[in-house]
Amino acid sequence: MHHWLDSPTGRYLLDWEQQRCDEAVADVFGYHSLQLGLPMLQGLRANRMPHRWLALQSTAAAAAWTGSIPVDGGPREPVHAVLEASALPFAEASLDLLVLPHTLETTPDPHGALREVARVLVPEGRVVICGINPASWWGMQSALAPRGAHLPDVRSAIGYWRLRDWLRLLALDVQAVEFGCHRPAVQSACWHQRWGWMDPLGERAWPILGGVYCVVATKRVAGMRLLEPAWRVRPQPVAAGAAAPVAQRSGGSNGCHSHGCHSNRKI
């Protein structure tokens, strides 16, 4: 996918996903966060956690990224680890945030990778997943022209509805989802600009047909509350105003004796 991202459509996708990731991770607090895959996307740059790591799934990809020259001349994001998405070397409930940009599409066991995500996330931890939408204009273009260099490879893409079912099974509650990139995939930058009118139209008319989606999910853990026996419940204090009628009744009884009322009690 890296060579495809150098095309006008690929840069268009990166810009859209960068904006979505910045919005999704800006308000996530904690200590440890991890981005797994796609180093061209700085998925954690808007987050303020003290420990932010970038990991790739192969040594070849890490070497190619480290040895390449940045196009903009800026500093290259370092790769901190090389690991498998389906076997994360982290303890249970140890990460506060995970960003998976097209990671599930490049791993042979995407469901196993999601199980690892659910395992290493802390309760109420968040995961951000970006993926190609196979039910889109890009998916139809890829079916018609599977060898086009200007199209992403959607053969291993995971649809949103399928991904949502997987997340629900793992107690990962979908908080937000957004579809984007409604322009068709073209090789020419000039034609790419001419199709710009499809973005606002697609967001209103057919949002689910966007070429890419961004899903934000939160790990939910059922809480537990201990119920005490009824005999351990402390009695509620009696209000001060509740004793007033009793005092009035007792005062009336004393007044009866003061007016000469006789008592039946024997002396």
C-alpha positions as CSV (number, residue, x, y, z in Angstrom):
1,M,0.0,0.0,0.0
2,H,3.0,2.3,0.5
3,H,3.7,2.9,-3.2
4,W,0.0,3.6,-3.8
5,L,0.0,6.4,-1.2
6,D,2.4,8.4,-3.4
7,S,-0.4,8.8,-6.0
8,P,-2.8,11.8,-5.9
9,T,-5.6,9.6,-4.6
10,G,-3.2,8.1,-1.9
11,R,-2.2,11.6,-0.6
12,Y,-5.9,12.5,-0.7
13,L,-6.7,9.5,1.6
14,L,-3.8,10.3,3.9
15,D,-5.0,13.9,4.4
16,W,-8.5,12.8,5.2
17,E,-7.3,10.1,7.7
18,Q,-4.9,12.5,9.3
19,Q,-7.7,15.0,10.1
20,R,-9.9,12.2,11.5
21,C,-7.2,10.8,13.7
22,D,-6.3,14.2,15.1
23,E,-9.9,14.7,16.1
24,A,-10.3,11.2,17.6
25,V,-7.2,11.2,19.8
26,A,-7.0,14.8,20.9
27,D,-9.2,14.2,24.0
28,V,-7.9,10.7,25.0
29,F,-6.0,10.8,28.3
30,G,-3.7,8.3,29.9
31,Y,-0.1,7.2,29.8
32,H,0.6,4.7,27.0
33,S,-0.5,4.8,23.4
34,L,0.5,2.8,20.3
35,Q,0.2,3.2,16.5
36,L,0.5,-0.1,14.7
37,G,1.2,0.3,10.9
38,L,1.3,3.0,8.2
39,P,4.1,5.3,9.5
40,M,3.2,7.9,6.9
41,L,0.2,8.7,9.0
42,Q,1.1,10.5,12.3
43,G,-1.9,9.1,14.1
44,L,-0.7,10.1,17.6
45,R,0.6,13.6,16.9
46,A,-2.4,15.4,18.4
47,N,-2.4,13.2,21.6
48,R,-0.7,14.4,24.8
49,M,0.2,11.1,26.5
50,P,3.8,10.9,27.8
51,H,4.5,7.5,26.1
52,R,3.6,7.3,22.3
53,W,5.0,4.5,20.3
54,L,5.1,3.6,16.6
55,A,5.3,-0.1,15.6
56,L,5.4,-1.9,12.3
57,Q,4.7,-5.5,11.4
58,S,7.9,-6.4,9.5
59,T,11.5,-5.6,9.7
60,A,11.6,-4.9,6.0
61,A,9.0,-2.2,6.4
62,A,10.8,-0.7,9.4
63,A,14.1,-0.6,7.5
64,A,12.5,0.9,4.4
65,W,10.8,3.6,6.5
66,T,13.9,4.5,8.5
67,G,16.2,4.6,5.4
68,S,13.9,6.7,3.2
69,I,14.2,10.4,2.8
70,P,11.2,12.5,3.9
71,V,9.5,14.4,1.1
72,D,8.9,17.5,3.2
73,G,12.4,17.5,4.7
74,G,11.0,17.2,8.3
75,P,12.1,14.7,10.9
76,R,11.2,11.1,10.4
77,E,9.0,9.4,13.0
78,P,11.2,6.7,14.6
79,V,10.0,3.1,14.7
80,H,10.0,1.8,18.3
81,A,9.1,-1.9,17.7
82,V,8.4,-4.6,15.2
83,L,5.6,-6.9,16.2
84,E,2.7,-9.0,15.1
85,A,-0.8,-7.5,15.4
86,S,-2.2,-10.8,16.6
87,A,0.5,-11.3,19.3
88,L,1.1,-8.0,21.0
89,P,3.9,-8.1,23.6
90,F,2.0,-6.1,26.2
91,A,0.4,-7.0,29.5
92,E,-3.4,-7.2,29.9
93,A,-5.0,-3.8,30.3
94,S,-1.8,-1.8,29.8
95,L,-2.5,0.5,26.9
96,D,-4.8,3.5,26.9
97,L,-5.0,4.2,23.2
98,L,-4.4,2.2,20.0
99,V,-4.4,3.5,16.4
100,L,-4.7,0.9,13.6
101,P,-4.4,2.6,10.2
102,H,-5.2,-0.2,7.7
103,T,-3.6,-2.7,10.0
104,L,-6.4,-5.2,9.9
105,E,-6.1,-5.3,6.1
106,T,-2.4,-6.2,6.2
107,T,-2.5,-8.9,8.9
108,P,-3.4,-12.5,8.1
109,D,-5.5,-12.8,11.2
110,P,-7.6,-9.6,11.6
111,H,-10.0,-11.1,14.1
112,G,-7.0,-12.3,16.3
113,A,-5.6,-8.8,16.1
114,L,-8.9,-7.4,17.4
115,R,-8.8,-9.9,20.3
116,E,-5.4,-8.6,21.2
117,V,-6.6,-5.0,21.1
118,A,-9.4,-5.9,23.5
119,R,-6.9,-7.7,25.8
120,V,-4.3,-4.9,26.1
121,L,-6.7,-2.0,26.3
122,V,-7.5,-0.7,29.8
123,P,-11.2,-0.4,30.7
124,E,-12.6,2.7,28.8
125,G,-9.5,2.6,26.6
126,R,-10.0,3.7,23.0
127,V,-9.1,2.2,19.6
128,V,-9.1,4.1,16.3
129,I,-9.4,2.0,13.1
130,C,-9.0,3.2,9.6
131,G,-9.8,0.9,6.6
132,I,-10.8,0.8,3.0
133,N,-14.5,0.5,2.4
134,P,-15.1,-2.3,-0.1
135,A,-18.7,-1.2,-0.6
136,S,-17.7,2.1,-2.2
137,W,-16.9,3.7,-5.5
138,W,-13.3,2.6,-5.0
139,G,-14.5,-1.0,-4.5
140,M,-16.4,-0.9,-7.7
141,Q,-13.5,0.6,-9.6
142,S,-11.2,-2.1,-8.2
143,A,-13.6,-4.8,-9.3
144,L,-13.6,-3.4,-12.9
145,A,-9.9,-2.6,-13.1
146,P,-8.1,-4.8,-10.5
147,R,-4.7,-4.1,-11.9
148,G,-4.9,-0.3,-11.9
149,A,-2.0,1.3,-10.0
150,H,-4.1,4.2,-9.0
151,L,-6.5,2.0,-7.0
152,P,-6.0,0.6,-3.5
153,D,-6.1,-3.2,-3.0
154,V,-9.5,-4.0,-1.6
155,R,-9.2,-7.8,-1.8
156,S,-8.4,-7.9,1.9
157,A,-10.5,-5.0,3.0
158,I,-13.0,-5.5,5.8
159,G,-16.4,-3.9,5.5
160,Y,-17.7,-1.6,8.2
161,W,-20.7,-3.8,9.2
162,R,-18.5,-6.8,9.5
163,L,-16.0,-4.9,11.6
164,R,-18.8,-3.6,13.8
165,D,-20.0,-7.1,14.6
166,W,-16.5,-8.2,15.5
167,L,-16.1,-5.2,17.8
168,R,-19.4,-5.9,19.6
169,L,-18.4,-9.5,20.2
170,L,-15.3,-8.2,22.0
171,A,-17.1,-5.7,24.1
172,L,-15.7,-2.8,22.1
173,D,-18.5,-0.2,21.8
174,V,-18.5,1.9,18.6
175,Q,-18.6,5.5,19.6
176,A,-18.3,7.2,16.2
177,V,-17.8,6.3,12.5
178,E,-17.2,8.5,9.6
179,F,-16.9,7.8,5.9
180,G,-14.9,9.9,3.5
181,C,-13.0,10.2,0.2
182,H,-15.9,10.3,-2.2
183,R,-13.8,11.2,-5.3
184,P,-13.0,8.4,-7.8
185,A,-9.5,7.1,-7.9
186,V,-7.6,8.7,-10.8
187,Q,-4.0,8.9,-11.8
188,S,-4.0,12.6,-12.9
189,A,-3.7,15.3,-10.3
190,C,-5.7,17.6,-12.5
191,W,-8.6,15.2,-12.8
192,H,-8.4,14.6,-9.1
193,Q,-9.0,18.3,-8.5
194,R,-11.9,18.4,-11.0
195,W,-13.7,15.7,-9.1
196,G,-13.6,17.7,-5.9
197,W,-17.3,18.6,-6.0
198,M,-18.1,15.0,-5.2
199,D,-16.9,15.3,-1.6
200,P,-19.6,17.7,-0.3
201,L,-22.2,15.9,-2.4
202,G,-21.2,12.5,-1.2
203,E,-21.3,13.5,2.4
204,R,-24.9,14.5,2.1
205,A,-26.3,12.1,-0.5
206,W,-24.4,8.8,0.0
207,P,-22.1,9.0,3.0
208,I,-21.7,5.2,3.4
209,L,-20.2,4.9,-0.1
210,G,-17.0,6.7,0.9
211,G,-13.8,5.1,-0.1
212,V,-12.5,4.9,3.5
213,Y,-13.9,4.8,7.0
214,C,-12.7,5.8,10.4
215,V,-14.1,3.9,13.4
216,V,-13.6,5.0,17.1
217,A,-14.5,2.3,19.7
218,T,-14.2,2.1,23.5
219,K,-13.6,-0.9,25.6
220,R,-16.5,-1.5,28.0
221,V,-16.2,-3.6,31.2
222,A,-19.3,-4.5,33.1
223,G,-19.2,-3.0,36.7
224,M,-20.0,-4.8,39.9
225,R,-21.8,-3.5,43.0
226,L,-22.0,-5.3,46.3
227,L,-25.5,-5.3,47.8
228,E,-25.6,-5.4,51.7
229,P,-28.3,-7.5,53.6
230,A,-31.4,-5.6,54.7
231,W,-30.5,-6.0,58.4
232,R,-27.3,-4.1,57.8
233,V,-29.0,-1.1,56.4
234,R,-28.9,1.8,58.9
235,P,-32.2,3.3,60.0
236,Q,-33.0,6.6,58.6
237,P,-32.9,9.5,61.1
238,V,-36.3,10.9,62.1
239,A,-36.8,14.5,61.0
240,A,-37.2,17.1,63.8
241,G,-40.5,18.3,62.5
242,A,-42.0,14.8,62.8
243,A,-42.1,15.0,66.7
244,A,-44.1,18.2,66.8
245,P,-47.6,16.6,66.6
246,V,-46.7,14.2,69.4
247,A,-45.6,17.2,71.6
248,Q,-48.8,19.0,70.9
249,R,-50.9,15.9,71.8
250,S,-49.0,15.4,75.1
251,G,-49.4,19.1,75.9
252,G,-53.2,18.9,75.4
253,S,-53.4,16.0,77.8
254,N,-51.6,18.0,80.5
255,G,-54.0,20.8,79.9
256,C,-56.9,18.6,80.6
257,H,-55.7,17.8,84.1
258,S,-55.1,21.4,84.8
259,H,-58.8,22.2,84.1
260,G,-60.0,19.7,86.7
261,C,-60.5,16.6,84.7
262,H,-60.7,13.5,86.9
263,S,-58.6,10.4,86.3
264,N,-59.9,6.9,86.6
265,R,-56.6,5.8,88.2
266,K,-56.9,4.7,91.9
267,I,-54.6,6.2,94.5
